[in-house]
Amino acid sequence: MTPLTLRTAQPGEAAEVARLILSANPHLEERIQRFQAAGRRWHDATPVVGEAEGRLCSCAVIFRRQIWAGSNQAAFGGIGAVCTQPAARGRGYATRVVQYCEDLLAAEGIRLAVLFANIVEFYERLGWVRQPEDEVEFPWTPSERYSSESPYDLRPFGPNVSQPALAKIYEQTPECAGGALVRSEGVWREYRTWQREELDLFWIACVQEMPVAYVRGRRIAHGLFLQEATSLPEHARALLPLLNQQVKVASPAARVTFRSILSRRHPLACILDGMGAVWRVTSPQTSMLMSKELPSAGGHRRVATALTGEHFRTGLPWQPRSWWAADRF
């Protein structure tokens, strides 16, 4: 078997790494094009590559993130964009790349790594554990009532929207106190430049010119996927007219079905229960959140407080998947 050399990618190899990801995932072409147009940069992340016969044939990207855990910030690592060039599959390259990523994170003092996967059995063989999340589905028929009775000024996302104002909303949510991603400037930049959602479904509710709630989403087969629904605690009622606005944009005359990965502790949860919502847990068909506890490693430890598996076991109230990096493609 051809030897595989594992290493972190050089800055000048970003374009080649993006092409490798595209060769393994042609259905992601539009997203990868947005990533390339944004300068081919991940925030606080390191691409890892496997090289054989002088060519990059396998890769992944490791991310460093912070999450609110109580009143403190805890660090964790993520692994995304794992892929192998089609012609080089079946040689164990992806396994070795993932294990190399785990070793790099452990050497930095990271205690817990997460990823999302459809090929769950592959990662389970490597010691990764499923972490089911709540998934909800609910019907919606557009109604003028939500707009006419709403005290809010509903606006589409645009260049005049203040990012600090959105950050202020996000950082004051109860979920942030219990377990939401710490969104640095770099993470917000990823949302703006190569977001997964569709910007015409990004709507904001304002009171006297001040944003107090927002929703993000994307179209899926037979409905809409609610990517995020966030509000100041006293303005949770603004979320319903915002959802109605998304439906009016996407399907003004027809009933649609929303889907979302939504914590049952979210302010929307009790409202949706009275609207015919059906709750499930995530499965490999919807992509599975998986985690792995990493062994303590010697050497330099850059992490002061690390997220651990115990946070999962004690019921950390995860937000929708918006707490993860904006998108790993």
C-alpha positions in Angstrom: 0.0 0.0 0.0 1.2 3.5 -0.8 2.5 5.2 2.3 0.3 8.1 3.6 1.9 11.2 5.0 -0.3 13.1 7.5 0.3 16.8 8.2 -1.4 20.1 8.6 -2.0 21.9 5.4 0.1 24.9 4.4 -1.7 28.3 4.0 -1.1 28.2 0.2 -2.9 24.8 -0.1 -6.4 26.1 0.8 -7.5 26.1 -2.8 -6.3 22.5 -3.2 -8.0 21.4 0.0 -11.3 22.9 -1.3 -11.0 21.1 -4.6 -10.4 17.8 -2.8 -13.5 18.4 -0.7 -15.5 19.2 -3.8 -14.2 16.1 -5.6 -15.6 13.9 -2.8 -18.8 16.0 -2.4 -19.9 17.4 -5.8 -23.4 18.2 -4.4 -21.7 20.9 -2.2 -20.4 22.8 -5.2 -22.4 26.0 -4.4 -21.4 26.2 -0.8 -17.8 25.5 -1.6 -17.9 28.3 -4.2 -19.1 30.7 -1.6 -16.3 29.5 0.7 -13.7 30.2 -2.0 -15.2 33.6 -2.8 -14.9 34.5 0.9 -11.1 33.9 0.8 -10.9 30.2 1.7 -10.6 30.8 5.4 -12.1 28.9 8.3 -12.1 30.7 11.7 -9.7 29.2 14.2 -9.3 26.0 12.3 -6.6 23.9 10.8 -7.0 21.8 7.6 -5.3 18.3 7.9 -4.3 16.5 4.8 -3.1 13.0 3.9 -0.6 12.9 1.0 0.3 9.9 -1.1 2.6 9.9 -4.1 3.0 13.7 -3.9 -0.8 14.3 -4.1 -3.4 15.3 -1.5 -5.8 12.4 -1.4 -7.6 12.8 2.0 -8.4 15.6 4.4 -10.4 17.0 7.3 -10.6 20.2 9.2 -10.2 20.6 12.9 -12.0 23.5 14.7 -11.5 25.1 18.0 -14.6 26.6 19.6 -15.8 27.9 23.0 -19.2 27.1 24.5 -21.0 28.6 27.4 -21.2 26.1 30.2 -22.9 27.8 33.2 -21.2 31.1 33.8 -17.9 29.9 32.2 -16.6 29.3 28.7 -15.4 25.8 28.0 -13.3 24.8 25.0 -14.0 21.9 22.7 -12.8 20.7 19.3 -14.7 19.8 16.2 -13.8 17.7 13.1 -15.5 18.5 9.8 -15.1 18.1 6.0 -13.7 14.6 6.4 -13.3 13.2 2.9 -11.1 11.0 0.6 -10.7 11.4 -3.1 -13.0 8.8 -4.8 -10.0 7.0 -6.5 -8.2 6.6 -3.2 -11.1 5.2 -1.1 -11.0 1.8 0.6 -7.4 2.2 1.9 -8.1 3.4 5.4 -7.0 7.0 4.7 -10.0 8.6 6.3 -9.6 6.6 9.5 -6.0 7.7 9.8 -6.9 11.3 9.1 -9.6 11.3 11.8 -7.2 9.7 14.3 -4.5 12.3 13.4 -7.0 15.1 14.1 -7.9 13.6 17.5 -4.3 13.5 18.4 -3.8 17.1 17.5 -6.7 18.3 19.5 -5.7 16.1 22.5 -2.2 17.6 22.4 -3.8 21.1 22.8 -5.6 20.1 26.0 -9.0 19.6 24.3 -10.9 16.9 26.2 -14.0 16.5 24.0 -14.4 16.5 20.2 -17.6 16.6 18.2 -18.7 16.0 14.6 -21.8 15.4 12.6 -22.1 12.2 10.6 -24.4 10.2 8.4 -22.0 7.2 8.3 -22.4 6.6 12.0 -21.1 3.1 12.1 -17.8 4.2 10.7 -17.2 6.7 13.5 -18.6 4.3 16.2 -15.8 1.9 15.2 -13.3 4.7 16.0 -14.9 5.2 19.5 -17.3 8.0 18.8 -20.6 8.1 20.6 -24.0 9.2 19.3 -25.6 12.2 21.0 -29.2 12.3 20.0 -30.8 15.8 19.7 -34.5 16.8 19.7 -36.0 17.2 16.2 -39.4 18.8 15.7 -41.7 19.0 12.7 -44.8 21.3 12.6 -47.3 22.5 10.0 -47.8 26.2 9.2 -50.4 28.0 7.1 -49.5 31.6 6.3 -51.8 34.1 8.0 -52.1 37.8 7.9 -53.1 37.7 11.6 -49.5 37.3 12.7 -48.5 40.4 10.9 -51.5 42.6 11.6 -51.5 41.8 15.3 -47.7 42.0 15.7 -46.3 45.0 17.5 -43.0 44.3 15.8 -41.4 45.9 12.7 -40.4 42.9 10.6 -37.4 43.4 8.3 -35.3 41.2 6.0 -31.6 40.8 6.8 -29.5 43.3 4.9 -26.3 45.3 4.9 -27.9 47.9 7.2 -28.5 45.3 9.9 -26.0 45.8 12.8 -24.1 42.6 13.6 -23.4 43.8 17.2 -27.1 44.1 17.7 -27.7 40.5 16.6 -24.8 39.4 18.8 -26.4 41.2 21.7 -29.7 39.3 21.2 -27.9 36.0 20.9 -25.7 36.5 24.0 -28.7 37.4 26.2 -30.7 34.2 25.5 -31.2 31.8 28.3 -29.6 29.1 26.2 -26.3 31.0 26.1 -26.2 30.8 29.9 -26.6 27.0 29.6 -24.7 25.8 26.6 -24.6 27.8 23.4 -21.6 28.5 21.1 -19.6 31.6 21.9 -19.8 33.4 18.7 -16.6 35.3 18.1 -16.2 37.8 15.3 -14.7 35.0 13.2 -17.8 32.8 13.7 -20.1 35.7 12.8 -18.0 36.3 9.7 -18.6 32.7 8.6 -22.4 33.3 8.9 -22.2 36.3 6.7 -19.9 35.0 4.0 -20.7 31.3 3.4 -23.9 30.7 5.3 -25.9 27.6 4.7 -29.2 29.2 5.0 -31.0 31.4 2.4 -30.8 35.1 3.1 -34.4 35.8 1.9 -35.5 33.7 4.9 -33.4 35.6 7.4 -35.8 38.0 9.1 -35.5 40.3 12.0 -38.1 41.8 14.4 -37.4 45.3 15.7 -38.9 47.6 18.3 -38.1 51.3 17.8 -35.3 50.5 15.3 -33.7 48.0 17.8 -33.5 44.3 16.8 -35.0 42.1 19.4 -35.4 38.7 17.6 -34.4 37.0 14.4 -34.9 33.7 12.5 -32.7 32.0 9.8 -33.8 29.2 7.5 -33.5 27.3 4.2 -35.8 25.5 1.8 -35.9 21.8 1.9 -38.0 19.2 0.1 -41.7 19.7 1.1 -41.1 22.6 3.5 -38.6 24.8 5.4 -35.8 24.0 7.8 -35.6 26.4 10.7 -31.9 27.0 11.2 -32.2 29.3 14.1 -34.9 31.2 16.1 -33.4 33.6 18.7 -34.9 36.4 20.7 -34.4 38.4 23.8 -36.2 36.6 26.6 -39.0 39.2 26.9 -39.6 39.1 23.1 -40.0 35.4 22.5 -43.5 36.2 21.1 -41.8 37.9 18.1 -40.7 34.5 16.8 -44.2 33.6 15.6 -44.6 36.5 13.2 -41.1 35.9 12.0 -41.8 32.3 11.2 -45.0 33.4 9.4 -42.9 35.9 7.4 -40.6 33.0 6.3 -43.6 31.1 5.0 -45.0 34.1 3.2 -41.7 34.5 1.4 -41.2 30.8 0.6 -44.8 29.7 -0.1 -47.3 32.6 0.3 -50.4 30.7 -0.6 -49.7 27.2 0.7 -49.4 25.3 3.9 -45.8 24.2 4.6 -44.1 22.0 7.1 -41.2 23.3 9.2 -38.5 21.0 10.5 -35.8 22.0 13.0 -33.2 20.6 15.4 -34.7 22.3 18.4 -34.1 21.9 22.1 -37.2 21.2 24.1 -36.0 24.0 26.4 -36.2 26.5 23.6 -38.9 29.2 24.1 -40.7 28.0 21.0 -41.1 24.4 22.3 -44.2 25.0 24.5 -45.9 27.1 21.7 -45.3 24.4 19.1 -46.8 21.7 21.2 -50.1 23.4 20.7 -49.7 23.6 17.0 -49.5 19.9 16.1 -45.8 19.6 16.5 -44.3 16.1 16.3 -41.1 15.5 18.2 -38.4 12.9 17.4 -34.8 12.4 18.1 -32.1 12.8 15.4 -30.9 9.8 13.4 -28.2 9.1 10.8 -30.7 10.1 8.1 -30.7 13.7 9.5 -27.0 13.6 10.4 -26.0 12.6 13.9 -24.2 14.7 16.5 -21.4 12.5 17.8 -18.7 13.1 20.5 -15.6 11.5 21.7 -13.7 12.0 24.9 -10.0 12.5 24.2 -7.2 11.2 26.4 -5.2 13.7 28.4 -1.9 14.4 26.6 1.3 15.8 27.7 3.0 18.9 26.3 1.6 22.3 25.7 -2.0 22.8 26.9 -3.6 25.9 25.5 -7.0 25.2 27.1 -7.9 26.6 30.5 -11.4 25.1 30.8 -12.3 22.1 28.5 -15.8 20.8 27.7 -16.0 17.1 28.8 -18.4 14.2 28.2 -19.9 14.9 31.6 -21.5 18.0 30.2 -23.5 15.8 27.8 -24.4 13.3 30.4 -25.8 15.9 32.8 -28.0 17.4 30.1 -26.4 20.5 28.7 -29.3 22.3 27.0 -28.0 22.5 23.5 -29.4 25.0 21.1 -30.3 24.2 17.5 -27.2 23.3 15.5 -26.5 27.0 15.1 -24.2 26.6 18.2 -21.8 24.8 16.0 -19.5 26.5 13.5 -21.6 28.3 10.8 -21.3 25.3 8.5 -18.7 22.7 7.8 -20.0 22.4 4.2 
